[in-house]
Amino acid sequence: MISVTHFTAPDDRFAERARVALEALAARPGYLRGTVGRSTDDDTRWVLVTEWENVGSYRRALGGYEVKLHATPLLADAVDLPSSFEPLIDIAPGGAAVFRTSDRA
């Protein structure tokens, strides 16, 4: 499961808040990887991207104490856009496409 959360952040404190939130998420079971990125076109636009073993591990992570303390306040400031996605096609460098079926059923 991939989570892509968008933010509009007018000040430089956002990067530190996002780092702390990402560290809290990274400590949870099922976390695979994550990154915080800033738009190259608009310094006030950011994304928090995380990848999880499955949707259940992501949802359980949101209930953890450290996540509630450090990530939930940040996530509350997110832009209201769809943020959870299921990976359906993967291609590693030089590799063939790997197709997955949806587990939305």
DSSP file (Angstrom, degrees, kcal/mol; ACC not computed):
  #  RESIDUE AA STRUCTURE BP1 BP2  ACC     N-H-->O    O-->H-N    N-H-->O    O-->H-N    TCO  KAPPA ALPHA  PHI   PSI    X-CA   Y-CA   Z-CA
    1    1 A M              0   0    0      0, 0.0    51,-3.0     0, 0.0     2,-0.4   0.000 360.0 360.0 360.0 138.8    0.0    0.0    0.0
    2    2 A I  E     -AB  51  85A   0     83,-3.3    83,-3.2    49,-0.2     2,-0.5  -0.943 360.0-162.2-115.5 133.8    1.3    3.5   -0.9
    3    3 A S  E     -AB  50  84A   0     47,-3.0    47,-2.4    -2,-0.4     2,-0.5  -0.976   7.6-178.7-115.6 124.6    0.3    6.6    1.0
    4    4 A V  E     -A   49   0A   0     79,-3.0     2,-0.5    -2,-0.5    45,-0.2  -0.943   7.4-176.1-123.6 106.6    0.9   10.0   -0.7
    5    5 A T  E     -A   48   0A   0     43,-2.6    43,-2.3    -2,-0.5     2,-0.3  -0.910  11.6-148.9-111.6 126.4   -0.2   12.9    1.5
    6    6 A H  E     -A   47   0A   0     -2,-0.5    73,-3.1    73,-0.4     2,-0.3  -0.682  15.7-176.2 -97.0 145.3    0.0   16.5    0.2
    7    7 A F  E     -A   46   0A   0     39,-2.6    39,-2.4    -2,-0.3     2,-0.5  -0.974  24.6-149.0-137.4 150.7    0.7   19.5    2.3
    8    8 A T  E     +A   45   0A   0     69,-0.5    37,-0.2    -2,-0.3    36,-0.1  -0.987  27.6 176.7-114.6 116.5    0.9   23.3    1.8
    9    9 A A        -     0   0    0     35,-3.6    -2,-0.0    -2,-0.5     5,-0.0  -0.946  18.9-169.6-128.7 110.5    3.4   24.6    4.3
   10   10 A P        +     0   0    0      0, 0.0     2,-0.3     0, 0.0    -1,-0.1   0.552  67.8  51.2 -79.2  -6.7    4.3   28.3    4.4
   11   11 A D  S >  S-     0   0    0     33,-0.1     3,-1.0     1,-0.0     4,-0.2  -0.811  83.7-111.5-131.4 171.0    7.3   28.0    6.7
   12   12 A D  T >> S+     0   0    0     -2,-0.3     4,-0.6     1,-0.2     3,-0.5   0.543 101.0  80.8 -77.6  -7.9   10.6   26.1    7.2
   13   13 A R  H 3> S+     0   0    0      1,-0.2     4,-2.1     2,-0.2    -1,-0.2   0.711  74.5  78.2 -70.6 -18.5    9.3   24.3   10.3
   14   14 A F  H <> S+     0   0    0     -3,-1.0     4,-3.0     1,-0.2     5,-0.3   0.903  86.0  56.7 -59.9 -43.6    7.5   21.8    8.1
   15   15 A A  H <> S+     0   0    0     -3,-0.5     4,-2.2     1,-0.2    -1,-0.2   0.901 109.9  45.0 -57.7 -42.5   10.5   19.7    7.2
   16   16 A E  H  X S+     0   0    0     -4,-0.6     4,-2.2    -3,-0.2    -1,-0.2   0.917 113.3  49.5 -69.0 -42.7   11.4   19.1   10.8
   17   17 A R  H  X S+     0   0    0     -4,-2.1     4,-2.2     1,-0.2    -2,-0.2   0.913 112.5  48.6 -60.5 -42.1    7.8   18.2   11.7
   18   18 A A  H  X S+     0   0    0     -4,-3.0     4,-2.8     2,-0.2    -2,-0.2   0.882 108.5  53.6 -67.1 -38.6    7.6   15.8    8.8
   19   19 A R  H  X S+     0   0    0     -4,-2.2     4,-2.3    -5,-0.3    -2,-0.2   0.937 110.3  46.7 -61.0 -46.7   10.9   14.2    9.7
   20   20 A V  H  X S+     0   0    0     -4,-2.2     4,-1.9     1,-0.2    -2,-0.2   0.907 113.6  48.8 -62.7 -42.3    9.6   13.5   13.2
   21   21 A A  H  X S+     0   0    0     -4,-2.2     4,-2.3    49,-0.2    -2,-0.2   0.919 111.0  50.0 -63.1 -44.0    6.3   12.1   11.9
   22   22 A L  H  X S+     0   0    0     -4,-2.8     4,-2.7     1,-0.2    -2,-0.2   0.876 108.2  53.3 -65.1 -37.6    8.1    9.9    9.4
   23   23 A E  H  X S+     0   0    0     -4,-2.3     4,-1.0     2,-0.2    -1,-0.2   0.910 108.9  49.5 -62.4 -41.6   10.4    8.5   12.1
   24   24 A A  H  < S+     0   0    0     -4,-1.9     3,-0.5     1,-0.2     4,-0.2   0.922 113.9  45.2 -64.2 -43.3    7.3    7.6   14.2
   25   25 A L  H >< S+     0   0    0     -4,-2.3     3,-1.8     1,-0.2    -2,-0.2   0.897 107.6  58.7 -65.3 -39.7    5.7    5.9   11.2
   26   26 A A  H 3< S+     0   0    0     -4,-2.7    -1,-0.2     1,-0.3    -2,-0.2   0.728  98.2  60.4 -63.9 -22.4    9.0    4.1   10.3
   27   27 A A  T 3< S+     0   0    0     -4,-1.0    -1,-0.3    -3,-0.5    -2,-0.2   0.540  87.5  97.0 -82.0  -6.1    9.0    2.5   13.7
   28   28 A R  S X  S-     0   0    0     -3,-1.8     3,-1.6    -4,-0.2    33,-0.1  -0.577  85.4 -99.2 -88.7 146.1    5.7    0.7   13.1
   29   29 A P  T 3  S+     0   0    0      0, 0.0    32,-0.1     0, 0.0     3,-0.1  -0.334 107.5  28.5 -59.5 139.8    5.4   -2.9   11.9
   30   30 A G  T 3  S+     0   0    0      1,-0.3    23,-2.5    22,-0.1     2,-0.2   0.280  82.4 136.1  92.4 -10.3    4.7   -3.2    8.2
   31   31 A Y  E <   +C   52   0A   0     -3,-1.6    -1,-0.3    21,-0.2    21,-0.2  -0.533  23.9 173.7 -69.8 132.8    6.5    0.0    7.2
   32   32 A L  E     -     0   0A   0     19,-3.0     2,-0.3     1,-0.4    20,-0.2   0.786  56.3 -33.3-108.0 -45.0    8.6   -0.5    4.1
   33   33 A R  E     -C   51   0A   0     18,-1.3    18,-2.9     2,-0.0    -1,-0.4  -0.977  53.0-172.2-170.1 163.5   10.0    2.9    3.2
   34   34 A G  E     -C   50   0A   0     -2,-0.3     2,-0.3    16,-0.2    16,-0.2  -0.993   2.7-170.8-161.6 162.4    9.1    6.6    3.2
   35   35 A T  E     -C   49   0A   0     14,-2.6    14,-2.8    -2,-0.3     2,-0.5  -0.990  17.4-141.2-154.0 154.2   10.2   10.0    2.0
   36   36 A V  E     -C   48   0A   0     -2,-0.3     2,-0.4    12,-0.2    12,-0.2  -0.987  29.5-177.3-116.1 128.4    9.4   13.7    2.5
   37   37 A G  E     -C   47   0A   0     10,-2.5    10,-2.5    -2,-0.5     2,-0.4  -0.952  18.3-148.2-131.5 149.4    9.6   15.8   -0.7
   38   38 A R  E     -C   46   0A   0     -2,-0.4     8,-0.2     8,-0.2     5,-0.1  -0.903  33.7-102.3-113.0 143.7    9.2   19.4   -1.6
   39   39 A S        -     0   0    0      6,-3.0     6,-0.1     3,-0.5    -1,-0.0  -0.317  15.8-146.2 -61.1 139.8    7.9   20.6   -4.9
   40   40 A T  S    S+     0   0    0      1,-0.2    -1,-0.1     3,-0.0     3,-0.1   0.588 100.7  45.4 -80.3 -10.7   10.5   21.9   -7.3
   41   41 A D  S    S+     0   0    0      1,-0.3     2,-0.3     4,-0.1    -1,-0.2   0.657 121.3  28.3-104.0 -21.1    8.0   24.5   -8.6
   42   42 A D    >   -     0   0    0      3,-0.2     3,-2.0     1,-0.1    -3,-0.5  -0.899  61.9-154.0-148.2 110.3    6.5   25.8   -5.3
   43   43 A D  T 3  S+     0   0    0     -2,-0.3    -1,-0.1     1,-0.3   -34,-0.0   0.605  94.9  59.3 -62.9 -12.0    8.5   25.9   -2.1
   44   44 A T  T 3  S+     0   0    0    -36,-0.1   -35,-3.6    -6,-0.1     2,-0.5   0.508  87.9  86.8 -95.1  -3.7    5.2   25.7    0.0
   45   45 A R  E <   +A    8   0A   0     -3,-2.0    -6,-3.0   -37,-0.2     2,-0.3  -0.854  54.0 167.1-104.5 128.8    4.0   22.4   -1.5
   46   46 A W  E     -AC   7  38A   0    -39,-2.4   -39,-2.6    -2,-0.5     2,-0.3  -0.874  19.9-153.3-132.9 161.3    5.2   19.1    0.1
   47   47 A V  E     -AC   6  37A   0    -10,-2.5   -10,-2.5    -2,-0.3     2,-0.5  -0.991   6.8-154.4-134.6 147.9    4.4   15.4    0.1
   48   48 A L  E     -AC   5  36A   0    -43,-2.3   -43,-2.6    -2,-0.3     2,-0.5  -0.989  21.1-172.4-116.0 116.4    4.9   12.6    2.6
   49   49 A V  E     +AC   4  35A   0    -14,-2.8   -14,-2.6    -2,-0.5     2,-0.3  -0.949   7.9 171.1-116.4 124.6    5.1    9.3    0.8
   50   50 A T  E     -AC   3  34A   0    -47,-2.4   -47,-3.0    -2,-0.5     2,-0.4  -0.955  19.0-150.8-129.8 152.6    5.1    6.0    2.6
   51   51 A E  E     -AC   2  33A   0    -18,-2.9   -19,-3.0    -2,-0.3   -18,-1.3  -0.981  16.6-172.5-125.0 138.2    4.9    2.4    1.5
   52   52 A W  E     - C   0  31A   0    -51,-3.0   -21,-0.2    -2,-0.4     3,-0.1  -0.864  37.3-115.7-129.4 156.3    3.5   -0.4    3.6
   53   53 A E  S    S-     0   0    0    -23,-2.5     2,-0.3    -2,-0.3   -22,-0.1   0.884  95.1 -24.6 -57.5 -39.1    3.2   -4.2    3.5
   54   54 A N  S  > S-     0   0    0    -24,-0.2     4,-1.5   -53,-0.1     3,-0.2  -0.963  70.6 -90.8-164.7 172.2   -0.6   -3.8    3.2
   55   55 A V  H  > S+     0   0    0     -2,-0.3     4,-2.6     1,-0.2     5,-0.2   0.847 120.0  59.2 -65.1 -33.3   -3.5   -1.5    4.1
   56   56 A G  H  > S+     0   0    0      1,-0.2     4,-2.7     2,-0.2    -1,-0.2   0.905 103.3  50.2 -62.7 -41.9   -3.9   -3.2    7.5
   57   57 A S  H  > S+     0   0    0     -3,-0.2     4,-2.0     2,-0.2    -1,-0.2   0.880 111.4  49.9 -65.9 -35.8   -0.4   -2.4    8.6
   58   58 A Y  H  X S+     0   0    0     -4,-1.5     4,-1.6     2,-0.2    -2,-0.2   0.943 112.1  46.4 -65.3 -47.1   -0.9    1.2    7.6
   59   59 A R  H  < S+     0   0    0     -4,-2.6     4,-0.5     1,-0.2    -2,-0.2   0.902 113.3  48.9 -63.8 -40.6   -4.1    1.5    9.5
   60   60 A R  H >< S+     0   0    0     -4,-2.7     3,-1.3     1,-0.2     4,-0.4   0.880 106.0  58.5 -65.8 -36.2   -2.7   -0.2   12.6
   61   61 A A  H >< S+     0   0    0     -4,-2.0     3,-1.6     1,-0.3     6,-0.2   0.877  97.4  60.6 -59.7 -37.7    0.3    2.1   12.5
   62   62 A L  T 3< S+     0   0    0     -4,-1.6    -1,-0.3     1,-0.3    -2,-0.2   0.707 100.3  56.6 -64.7 -18.4   -2.0    5.2   12.8
   63   63 A G  T <  S+     0   0    0     -3,-1.3    -1,-0.3    -4,-0.5    -2,-0.2   0.532  80.9 113.2 -89.8  -6.6   -3.1    3.8   16.1
   64   64 A G  S <> S-     0   0    0     -3,-1.6     4,-2.8    -4,-0.4     5,-0.2  -0.358  73.4-124.3 -68.2 146.5    0.4    3.7   17.7
   65   65 A Y  H  > S+     0   0    0      1,-0.2     4,-2.2     2,-0.2     5,-0.2   0.923 109.6  46.3 -57.7 -50.5    1.1    6.1   20.5
   66   66 A E  H  > S+     0   0    0      1,-0.2     4,-2.7     2,-0.2     5,-0.5   0.860 113.2  51.0 -63.6 -35.2    4.1    7.8   18.9
   67   67 A V  H  >>S+     0   0    0     -6,-0.2     5,-2.5   -43,-0.2     4,-2.0   0.929 110.4  48.4 -67.1 -44.8    2.3    8.1   15.6
   68   68 A K  H  <5S+     0   0    0     -4,-2.8    -2,-0.2     3,-0.2    -1,-0.2   0.878 116.3  45.3 -60.5 -36.4   -0.7    9.8   17.4
   69   69 A L  H  <5S+     0   0    0     -4,-2.2    -2,-0.2    -5,-0.2    -1,-0.2   0.896 131.9  14.2 -74.3 -41.7    1.7   12.1   19.2
   70   70 A H  H  <5S+     0   0    0     -4,-2.7     4,-0.4    -5,-0.2   -49,-0.2   0.774 130.8  35.8-110.8 -33.1    4.0   13.1   16.2
   71   71 A A  T  X5S+     0   0    0     -4,-2.0     4,-3.0    -5,-0.5     5,-0.3   0.856 105.3  62.8 -94.3 -38.4    2.4   12.1   12.9
   72   72 A T  H  ><S+     0   0    0     -5,-2.5     4,-1.9     1,-0.2     5,-0.1   0.896 102.1  51.4 -59.4 -42.6   -1.4   12.7   13.5
   73   73 A P  H  4 S+     0   0    0      0, 0.0     4,-0.4     0, 0.0    -1,-0.2   0.896 113.7  45.9 -61.6 -36.4   -1.0   16.4   14.1
   74   74 A L  H >4 S+     0   0    0     -4,-0.4     3,-1.7    -3,-0.2    -2,-0.2   0.940 111.3  51.0 -67.8 -46.9    1.0   16.7   10.8
   75   75 A L  H >< S+     0   0    0     -4,-3.0     3,-1.6     1,-0.3    -1,-0.2   0.794 100.1  64.8 -62.4 -28.0   -1.5   14.6    8.9
   76   76 A A  T 3< S+     0   0    0     -4,-1.9    -1,-0.3     1,-0.3    -2,-0.2   0.732  98.4  55.5 -66.3 -20.8   -4.3   16.8   10.2
   77   77 A D  T <  S+     0   0    0     -3,-1.7   -69,-0.5    -4,-0.4    -1,-0.3   0.349  84.7 124.8 -91.2   5.5   -2.7   19.6    8.2
   78   78 A A  S <  S-     0   0    0     -3,-1.6   -71,-0.2   -71,-0.1     2,-0.2  -0.238  70.3-105.2 -68.0 152.6   -2.9   17.7    4.9
   79   79 A V        -     0   0    0    -73,-3.1     2,-1.7     1,-0.1   -73,-0.4  -0.575  42.8-105.7 -71.1 139.2   -4.5   18.9    1.8
   80   80 A D  S    S+     0   0    0     -2,-0.2    -1,-0.1   -75,-0.1   -73,-0.0  -0.521  74.8 122.8 -76.9  87.5   -7.8   17.1    1.2
   81   81 A L  S    S-     0   0    0     -2,-1.7   -75,-0.1   -75,-0.1    -3,-0.0  -0.941  74.2 -80.6-137.1 156.9   -6.9   14.8   -1.6
   82   82 A P        +     0   0    0      0, 0.0     3,-0.1     0, 0.0   -78,-0.0  -0.376  49.3 173.9 -56.3 138.6   -7.0   11.0   -2.0
   83   83 A S        +     0   0    0      1,-0.1   -79,-3.0   -78,-0.1     2,-0.5   0.583  46.1  78.0-127.5 -15.6   -3.9    9.6   -0.3
   84   84 A S  E     +B    3   0A   0    -81,-0.2     2,-0.3   -83,-0.0   -81,-0.2  -0.868  52.3 170.7-107.4 131.0   -4.0    5.8   -0.2
   85   85 A F  E     -B    2   0A   0    -83,-3.2   -83,-3.3    -2,-0.5     0, 0.0  -0.973  28.0-134.5-136.4 147.0   -3.2    3.8   -3.3
   86   86 A E        -     0   0    0     -2,-0.3     2,-0.4   -85,-0.2    16,-0.0  -0.893  28.5-121.7-101.7 131.8   -2.6    0.1   -4.1
   87   87 A P        +     0   0    0      0, 0.0     3,-0.1     0, 0.0    -2,-0.0  -0.567  38.3 165.3 -72.6 127.2    0.4   -0.7   -6.2
   88   88 A L        +     0   0    0     -2,-0.4    12,-2.9     1,-0.3     2,-0.4   0.645  64.0  33.4-115.2 -24.8   -0.7   -2.6   -9.3
   89   89 A I  E     -D   99   0B   0     10,-0.2     2,-0.4     2,-0.0    -1,-0.3  -0.990  62.6-179.7-136.8 127.3    2.4   -2.4  -11.6
   90   90 A D  E     -D   98   0B   0      8,-2.2     8,-3.1    -2,-0.4     2,-0.4  -0.969   4.2-178.8-122.9 141.7    6.0   -2.4  -10.5
   91   91 A I  E     -D   97   0B   0     -2,-0.4     6,-0.2     6,-0.2     3,-0.1  -0.931  12.9-155.0-139.1 116.4    9.1   -2.2  -12.7
   92   92 A A    >   -     0   0    0      4,-0.5     3,-2.8    -2,-0.4     2,-0.1  -0.468  48.1 -71.2 -80.4 159.8   12.6   -2.4  -11.2
   93   93 A P  T 3  S-     0   0    0      0, 0.0    -1,-0.1     0, 0.0     3,-0.1  -0.317 123.1  -1.1 -53.5 124.4   15.5   -0.8  -13.1
   94   94 A G  T 3  S+     0   0    0      1,-0.2     2,-0.1    -3,-0.1    -2,-0.0   0.535 114.3 118.5  73.0   5.6   16.2   -3.0  -16.0
   95   95 A G    <   -     0   0    0     -3,-2.8    -1,-0.2     1,-0.1     2,-0.2  -0.459  66.6-101.8-102.8 172.8   13.4   -5.4  -14.9
   96   96 A A        -     0   0    0     -2,-0.1    -4,-0.5    -3,-0.1     2,-0.2  -0.507  47.6 -88.6 -87.3 159.9   10.2   -6.6  -16.4
   97   97 A A  E     -D   91   0B   0     -2,-0.2     2,-0.5    -6,-0.2    -6,-0.2  -0.483  35.1-154.1 -70.1 136.3    6.8   -5.3  -15.3
   98   98 A V  E     -D   90   0B   0     -8,-3.1    -8,-2.2    -2,-0.2     2,-0.4  -0.969  11.1-156.7-112.5 120.6    5.2   -7.1  -12.4
   99   99 A F  E     -D   89   0B   0     -2,-0.5     2,-0.3   -10,-0.2   -10,-0.2  -0.795   6.9-166.6-101.9 139.2    1.4   -6.9  -12.4
  100  100 A R        -     0   0    0    -12,-2.9     2,-0.3    -2,-0.4     3,-0.0  -0.901  18.8-124.8-119.6 151.2   -0.7   -7.3   -9.2
  101  101 A T        -     0   0    0     -2,-0.3     2,-0.1     1,-0.1     0, 0.0  -0.666  37.4 -98.5 -89.6 153.0   -4.4   -7.8   -8.9
  102  102 A S        -     0   0    0     -2,-0.3     3,-0.2     1,-0.1    -1,-0.1  -0.412  23.3-162.6 -68.3 141.4   -6.4   -5.4   -6.8
  103  103 A D        +     0   0    0      1,-0.1    -1,-0.1    -2,-0.1    -2,-0.0   0.039  59.9 111.4-109.8  24.9   -7.2   -6.5   -3.3
  104  104 A R              0   0    0      1,-0.2    -1,-0.1   -18,-0.0    -2,-0.0   0.624 360.0 360.0 -71.8 -13.4  -10.0   -4.0   -2.9
  105  105 A A              0   0    0     -3,-0.2    -1,-0.2     0, 0.0    -2,-0.1   0.506 360.0 360.0 -62.6 360.0  -12.7   -6.7   -2.9
